[in-house]
Amino acid sequence: MSGKRGRRDLTGTWIGSIILVSFGVVVLLVTLLGGRTSPRGWITDNYTRVSAGTYSSPHAPLAVAGQIANRYRTSERVYTPNGVFLRYRNVVVGVLPEGRGSRITLDTPERGYARYHTWVGGNWGGPGGRASTFRGGGPGEGK
């Protein structure tokens, strides 16, 4: 009788281990696939690399920016005649006209803001966003 009981305990341990490992795999997959907030990897996989941080597409800037923004929700975006600029927590994506297609650039938020300040400066307000340049209330306060 103790032999059967020992087998049941061992079987229960194996089943519990399998359930625990399966749960861990599911959590890992959800984290890796569902939690992506930056389009950097997707851009490198789907567009032609021109140089470090620069890619190209045969499609117009609005179409390319639309593909990226539909796949990855942006913090902010700016549309100008000179290009479309998408801001994410860890990357700024510039989608600029180049011939009949687009040039796509990937920068850190600081570098992207510095590079595209002319077009996004009034909209984003600095590398940290609109709030990073808020300096207080009325005349003489917080300045």
Secondary structure in CASP SS format (residue, H / E / C, confidence):
PFRMAT SS
TARGET T0000
AUTHOR 0000-0000-0000
METHOD secondary structure of the structure
MODEL  1
M C 1.00
S H 1.00
G H 1.00
K H 1.00
R H 1.00
G H 1.00
R H 1.00
R H 1.00
D H 1.00
L H 1.00
T H 1.00
G H 1.00
T H 1.00
W H 1.00
I H 1.00
G H 1.00
S H 1.00
I H 1.00
I H 1.00
L H 1.00
V H 1.00
S H 1.00
F H 1.00
G H 1.00
V H 1.00
V H 1.00
V H 1.00
L H 1.00
L H 1.00
V H 1.00
T H 1.00
L H 1.00
L H 1.00
G H 1.00
G C 1.00
R C 1.00
T C 1.00
S C 1.00
P C 1.00
R H 1.00
G H 1.00
W H 1.00
I H 1.00
T H 1.00
D H 1.00
N H 1.00
Y C 1.00
T E 1.00
R E 1.00
V E 1.00
S E 1.00
A C 1.00
G C 1.00
T E 1.00
Y E 1.00
S E 1.00
S E 1.00
P C 1.00
H C 1.00
A C 1.00
P H 1.00
L H 1.00
A H 1.00
V H 1.00
A H 1.00
G H 1.00
Q H 1.00
I H 1.00
A H 1.00
N H 1.00
R H 1.00
Y C 1.00
R C 1.00
T C 1.00
S C 1.00
E E 1.00
R E 1.00
V E 1.00
Y E 1.00
T E 1.00
P C 1.00
N C 1.00
G E 1.00
V E 1.00
F E 1.00
L E 1.00
R E 1.00
Y C 1.00
R C 1.00
N C 1.00
V C 1.00
V E 1.00
V E 1.00
G E 1.00
V E 1.00
L E 1.00
P E 1.00
E E 1.00
G C 1.00
R C 1.00
G E 1.00
S E 1.00
R E 1.00
I E 1.00
T E 1.00
L E 1.00
D E 1.00
T C 1.00
P H 1.00
E H 1.00
R H 1.00
G H 1.00
Y H 1.00
A H 1.00
R H 1.00
Y H 1.00
H H 1.00
T H 1.00
W H 1.00
V H 1.00
G H 1.00
G H 1.00
N H 1.00
W H 1.00
G C 1.00
G C 1.00
P C 1.00
G C 1.00
G C 1.00
R H 1.00
A H 1.00
S H 1.00
T H 1.00
F C 1.00
R C 1.00
G C 1.00
G C 1.00
G C 1.00
P C 1.00
G C 1.00
E C 1.00
G C 1.00
K C 1.00
END
